[in-house]
């Protein structure tokens, strides 16, 4: 476990909106980009398993977590968010990073590659789509066709609906509905998933729907054949939000990409399969970033071994120069 201290900062987005991010560790920067309505819950085990050998940076979209809402809700597009990410990296002093994206974060990191290619060392899309996510939700277009009506209905009475939303979402009832319909109850832990429901309940519903509207109008499919950095794709075998065939499609479209299907995994696969995801990501990082991945961690261990020798009693003593 790392002994590095978590650093928390705010930076101004392109329109002055205050954006929150935190950072811990040293080494290869892993920048973690959430899905819509998420507050870093998907990165719990990435933080735990990689902050002793990487610099893990997690951030909040505008209107999410500790980031402020934009004054203008028209500034919630995928393109806007990708440009926010560049400013987060600037403030963190990171020129180039491996970008992890979960859910809508996959669209963001692909768009980021389009707009800021020189700042991408590698891509790790996890349980996401490259575009038009409501068209493939549950492998049909029902959500896509219904969304305009839902959007209009909520926008007519957003505050009244939001009151009900805040009461029902962060409850045991919502959790049980989720394990019955969307997530794998045998793999996910309640304490790992409940923070997501609690954050969703606190979201500004109008902002959420506006952002979802922009996400559903966006695609980065045209970018995929031009991706020329190491790419590792994770797909959940039973993901109904972004079906696994989307991950396989990405794999076909991105030259030289690698893919790992998480067995029985759903859209919350990063917290359902933390060990498998971490092992596969570790292997990929070692193969593609051998000069920087885990370097400070390995160097520290080597120095310790070189400067200490076991005593007959099983302890360690410093090794004198020349021994």
N, C-alpha and C positions, 0 to 999 in steps of 0.2 A: 504493500500500500504506500502510495506517495506521501511524502511529508511536506510537499509544496503547499503554499498558501493560496487559497482562492482569491483572485483579484476581480473586483466588480467595478464596472465603469458605465457611464452614459456618454453617448456621442450624438451629435445632431445629424439627422438624415438630410436628404437633398433639399427638403422644404422646411427644415428647422425642427422637425419632430424629434423629440428625445428618444433615443433607442438604447435599450439596456443590453449589455453582454457581460459574460464572466469568462475567466481564463484561469487555467491551472496546468502546471507541468512545464517540461522543457522538451525540445526535440522537434520532430516533424509536426507542423501544425495540422490538427484535425479540426476543421470548422464544421460544426453541426447545425444544420438548418432544419427547423421544425416543419410539421404540417400545419394546416390551418386549424385554429382554435387550440393549439398545443402550447405548453409552457415547459419544454425541455424534458418531459417525462420519458420520452423514447430513448434518451441518451444516458439514463441512469447507469447502465452497465458498461457503456463505452467509457464514461468518466471513471468508473471504478477500475476497469481493467487496462486502461491505456494511459492514464495520467502519470504513471511512473516512467514512461518512455516516450511520450508525445506531449505536445502542448495542445490541450483540448479547449476549444473555444465554443461556447454555446451562446446563442443570442435570441432575442425576442423580436418578432415582427411588430410593426407599428400597431398599436391597439391590443397587443398581447402581453401577458405577464407584466413586467415592470416597465415596458415601453409605453410611451404616451400615445394617445389617439391623434391622428393628424387632424388639423383644423378642416381640411378639405377631404371628404371621403372619396373624391375622385382620384386621389393619390394612393390607391390601394392595388394597383395592377402588379402582375408578376414582374414586369419590367421595372417598376418603381422599387419593388422589394429587392431585386437583384442589384440595383444601384445603391440601396441602403447597405447591402452586404459589403460592397466595396469600401464604403466609409467606415464600417466596423473594422475591417481589416486594416485600413489606414491608421485608425486610432490605436489598434493593437500592435502596430509596427510589424505587420505580417505582409510581405510582398507576394508570397505564393503559398498555397496550402492544398492539402487533400480535402476535398469537399464532400461531406456526407449529407445526404438529404433523405428525409422520411416523408412519405405521403406527398402533399403538395410541395414539400421541400425539394422533391425530385424535379418538378418543373422549374423551381427557382434556380437550382444549381445548373441545369441545362441552359437556362436563359443567361445565367451568369457567365457560362462558358462562351455563349454567343457574344456577349457585350464586353467581357473582360478576360479573354482567353489566356493572356499572358500571366494571369494570377491563379491559374489552375494547374496544380501538379498532378492531380489525380481526381477521379470521381467515384463515389460510392452511392449509387441510387438504391434506396431500400423501400420496398413495398409502395411503389409510386407509379405514376403515369407520366408520359411526356406531353400530354395535352388532352383537352376536352374531357376531363375526368367524369362528368356526369353522363356522358354518352356510353361509358362502359361500366358504370356503377351497377353491381349485381348482374353484369353481363347482359344488360338490356338498356333501352333508351327511355324507360318510364320516368326516371328522375329528371332526365334532360328535358323531357316534354312537359313535366309538371312544374319544373322550377320557376318559369316565368309567372305562373299563377300564384305559387307560394310567395314569391318575391313581392308581387304586387299586393297580396293580401296582408303580409306582414308590414309593408311600408305604409299601409293605411292606418294601422293601429300598432306601431312598434312597441310603445311603452307598456300597453296592456298585455300584449303577448309575452313581452320580456319578463313581466312580473310572474306569470305562470311558469315560464322557462326556468327562472332562478329557483323556484320552489321544487320542481319535479326532477330536474336533471341531476343534482349532486346527492342522490339518495340511493339506498340499498335497492330500491325498486328498479332504478335505471341500470344499476350494475347487474341485477339478475336478468333483466331484458337483454343486456349486452351478451352475457354468457350463454343465453339461450339462442341468440340469433346471429351474433357477429364474431365473438372472440372464443378462443379455445379454453374452456373452464379448467381443463386438466393441465394446461401449461401456464396460464397467467396467474399471478398472485394479485389478490384484491388490493393489497397496499401499493402495488405498482401501477394499477389501473385507475384507482379512485382519484389521484391527483388530476388526471385528465378530465374526469367528469366535473370535478370541483372548478377547474379552470374554465371549462365550457360554460358552466352556469354563470360565471362572472363576465363573460364576453358581452360586449355591446352587440345586440342581435342585428341591428341595422348594419354595423360595420362588418360583422361576420358574413351576412348575406351579400353585401356589396363586394367583399373580397372573393367570395365563392363565385359570384357572377363573373368577375374578371378572370379567375382561374379557369372557368369553363369556356371562356372565349379565347384562351391562349393555347398554343401548341408550340413545341420545340422539336417536333419530329424531323423537320428539315435540317436541324443542326446535327443530329446523331451521326450521319455518315462522315461528317467532317471532324469528329472527335478523335484526336491523335495523342491523348494522354492515357495512362493506365486506368482502366475502368473495371470495377468489381460490382456486379449487380446482385442484389438479394431480392428474392421473391418469396411470398408466403404461399404455400401449396393450396391453402383454402381461403385465401384472401378474397373477400367478396366486394370490398371497396375498390381496389385496383387489382383485378384478376391476374393470376400468375402468367397468363399468356402475354400480357403487356411486358413483363420482365423478359420473357423469351424473345419478344419482338425487338426490344432494345438490344438484346444480345446479338441478334442477327444484323441489326442496323449499325452497331458501333464496332468498327474494325478492331480486332484483337481483344475485345472485351472478354471478361470471365463472368461466370454466373454461378450462384449457389442458391438452390431452392431449399427453403426451410420446411421440413416435413411437418404436415398438419398445422403449419403456421397460418395465422390470419393477418389482418392488417396491423395488429399489434405485435408482430413477430419479433421486433427488437427486444421486447421484454418477455416474450414467450420462449425464445431460444437464445438467451444471452451467451451461453457457453459456446454453442456452435458458431454463432455470429462472430464472437471474439476470436475463436481459434482460426476461423477462415480469414478474418481481417488481418490477424497477426501474421499469418503465412504470406498473404498478399503484400503487406507492407515490407516484410523482410525481403521478399523477392524483388520488389520494384524500387525500394528506397534503402538499399543496404548500407549506404554511406552515412545516412542520417538517422534512420529509425533505431531507437533504443540506444543511440550512441553514448549519450551522457550517462544513462543507467548502466550500460555495460562497462564504460570506462571507470565509473566509480567502484564497481564490483572488482574489476581487474586490479585497481590500485590497492583496494583492501586486501586482496589475496597476495599481492606482491609485497606488501609492507607488514604483514603479520604471519606468524608461524605458530602452529599448534604446540603447546607445551605438553609434557608427559601426562599432566593432570587433565588434559582435554581443553584447556583454555587457550588463549592466544597471547603472544608477546610480540612487540615490534621487532622487525628484522633490521639489524644494523647494516650500514652501508657496506657493500662488498660481500655479504653473506649470500 
